[in-house]
Amino acid sequence: MTTVFAPLTRPVSALLAKLRIDPFIAAILLTVGVASLLPASGGTATGFGIAANIAVGLLFFLYGARLSSQEAIDGLKHWRLHVTVLSATFVLFPLLGLAASFLSPGLLTSPLYTGVLFLCLLPSTVQSSIAFTSIAKGNVAAAICSASVSNLLGIVLTPLLVALLLSTDGPGVSGQAVLDIVLQLLVPFVAGQLARRWIGGVSRHSAPLKLVDRGSILLVVYTAFSAGMTEGIWHQLNLGPLFVLLGVCVVLLAAVLTTTSVGARLLGFDRADRITIVFCGSKKSLASGLPMATVLFGHGQVGLIVLPLMLFHQIQLIVCAAMARRYARQAAADEPSEVVPAEVG
């Protein structure tokens, strides 16, 4: 089957690569289009909602099963680097999100600003942070630990920060939502950690795990945007706020990249560690953010709230891919050329 479809999928993959569009983002946009044209409603919507909740629980169960607690604990020895990354993720980003409040409601609608602030409260990515650090010749071991710890803490910190900072602004978060996040995210995650003893080898099966990861998120996106269509929230959106949102995402990423780069240098980190801090400290996780948003805000209003995250995610991939290649070229240029001794006799 793969052989049959390969000639059809290769041109699409090549086009996406040429345009520097993440294929997963393209799949999400396609799902949004399907939800816009064929939204689930009534009993079908209820069924999709239940399926999405189950998928989110499974997703975080597998996160727990794949994350090595010992690896994260061992990596904490490089505590200065991790404190720097976590400060960028859970202090610098939220402060910048709060600073953007002057744009609402004049330039950004309340749901879009709520989405910007929610984006700023999320943990770092795992896969892309590690991948870009590796390409750029950074400290990969530290990146693995830092990204893992960020996601582990994010399961607790993100809902707490959302409850604290959005309690009087935007849709708000109820006590029931906090309980839901514990039941749907934290409990499955802890269960996955406890089950590692028996199913820890699940991380070797990358293809099925990728299918579950991305399939779960696409299901969440379809459910959320279907609810938005049936409730008419998309009539609130026009091009003006979208362009403002694009500018906010670009400025936000630029501010964090600049601060982490300059800050890591001033703190005396070596080149490899500076690269790790820049890439791990500037990312926000789409994989964690979409399920969390669904649990925290409900399917009806989450569509517009996750829009800033989806946009920021694509921008961070494009920008950081270019930065990683530039770091790699610099590293290659800095390496001393191998001297071949002359042959004697």
NORJO-V872164 format. One record per residue. SS is DSSP state (hx for helix, st for strand, lp for the rest). D_CENTER is the distance of its C-alpha to the mean C-alpha in whole Angstrom. Layout:
ss->[SS,SS]
d_center->[D_CENTER,D_CENTER]
This chain:
ss->[lp,hx,hx,hx,hx,hx,hx,hx,hx,hx,hx,hx,hx,hx,hx,hx,hx,hx,lp,lp,lp,lp,hx,hx,hx,hx,hx,hx,hx,hx,hx,hx,hx,hx,hx,hx,hx,lp,lp,lp,lp,hx,hx,hx,hx,hx,hx,hx,hx,hx,hx,hx,hx,hx,hx,hx,hx,hx,hx,hx,hx,hx,hx,hx,hx,hx,lp,lp,hx,hx,hx,hx,hx,hx,hx,lp,lp,lp,hx,hx,hx,hx,hx,hx,hx,hx,hx,hx,hx,hx,hx,hx,hx,hx,hx,hx,hx,hx,hx,hx,hx,hx,hx,st,lp,lp,lp,st,lp,hx,hx,hx,hx,hx,hx,hx,hx,hx,hx,hx,lp,lp,lp,lp,lp,lp,hx,hx,hx,hx,hx,hx,hx,hx,hx,lp,lp,lp,lp,hx,hx,hx,hx,hx,hx,hx,hx,hx,hx,hx,hx,hx,hx,hx,hx,hx,hx,hx,hx,hx,hx,hx,hx,hx,hx,lp,lp,lp,lp,lp,lp,lp,lp,lp,hx,hx,hx,hx,hx,hx,hx,hx,hx,hx,hx,hx,hx,hx,hx,hx,hx,hx,hx,hx,hx,hx,hx,hx,hx,hx,hx,hx,hx,hx,lp,hx,hx,hx,hx,hx,hx,hx,hx,hx,hx,hx,hx,hx,hx,hx,hx,hx,hx,hx,hx,hx,hx,hx,hx,hx,hx,lp,hx,hx,hx,hx,lp,lp,hx,hx,hx,hx,hx,hx,hx,hx,hx,hx,hx,hx,hx,hx,hx,hx,hx,hx,hx,hx,hx,hx,hx,hx,hx,hx,hx,hx,lp,lp,lp,lp,hx,hx,hx,hx,hx,hx,hx,hx,hx,hx,hx,lp,lp,lp,lp,hx,hx,hx,hx,hx,hx,hx,hx,hx,hx,hx,hx,lp,lp,lp,lp,hx,hx,hx,hx,lp,hx,hx,hx,hx,hx,hx,hx,hx,hx,hx,hx,hx,hx,hx,hx,hx,hx,hx,hx,hx,hx,hx,hx,hx,hx,hx,hx,hx,lp,lp,lp,lp,lp,lp,lp,lp,lp,lp,lp]
d_center->[31,29,32,33,30,29,31,29,26,26,27,24,22,24,24,20,20,23,21,18,16,13,15,12,12,15,16,13,16,19,18,18,21,23,22,24,27,27,25,26,28,31,31,29,26,27,26,23,22,23,22,18,19,20,17,15,17,18,14,14,18,17,14,17,19,17,16,20,20,23,21,19,22,24,21,22,25,23,23,23,20,18,19,19,15,15,17,15,12,14,17,16,13,15,18,17,16,19,21,20,22,25,24,24,26,28,25,22,23,22,19,17,18,17,13,13,14,12,9,11,11,8,7,6,5,8,9,9,10,13,14,14,16,18,19,20,22,20,20,18,20,18,15,15,16,14,11,12,14,11,10,13,14,11,13,16,15,13,15,18,17,16,20,21,20,20,23,25,23,22,22,22,21,24,25,24,21,20,23,21,17,20,21,18,16,18,21,19,17,20,22,20,21,25,25,24,27,28,25,23,24,22,19,22,22,19,20,20,17,15,17,16,12,12,15,14,11,14,17,15,14,18,19,17,19,22,22,22,24,27,27,27,24,24,27,26,24,25,25,25,22,20,22,21,17,17,19,17,14,16,18,15,13,17,18,15,16,20,20,18,20,23,23,22,25,27,26,28,25,26,25,23,21,21,19,16,16,15,12,11,12,10,7,4,1,3,5,6,6,8,11,11,12,15,16,16,17,19,19,22,20,16,16,17,14,11,13,12,8,9,11,9,7,10,12,10,10,14,15,13,15,18,18,18,21,23,22,23,26,27,27,29,32,32,33,37,39,40,44,46,50,53,55,58,61]
